[in-house]
Amino acid sequence: MTNDPAFWLCVSNADYEVSLEPRKVYEGLPDPEAQKLGMIRVIDESGEDYLFPAALFLPITLPHDVAVAVHRLAG
């Protein structure tokens, strides 16, 4: 079991204006190698996952029912 945050709030889209939306919640995937480089892996609207600088996000904890609903909507 991982302690990696499952969801991230985008707080800046600097240098990624086309790819990221500030104030949007993104689902994350564990990626220890990316984390070592100061990056996180998030899933975008297409369902694909990409690496972005962790400084552009804040980890958030959603209530269980909200997290399930967000995950279901993304799938």
C-alpha angles and dihedrals in degrees: 000000000000129000092208112129112259094206134040132194114220108229098172137017096194108159089002102068093139095046105040136048118207114234091024122125115231127193112236134212125211112257113163093182092054090046090058087058094049093256134121131204116232134175117237132203092279090060091246122125124230138178120247134169109277089224089074092063143052120211113242134190116219125198109263096252092048092048090051091049093048091048091048092050091051093052 
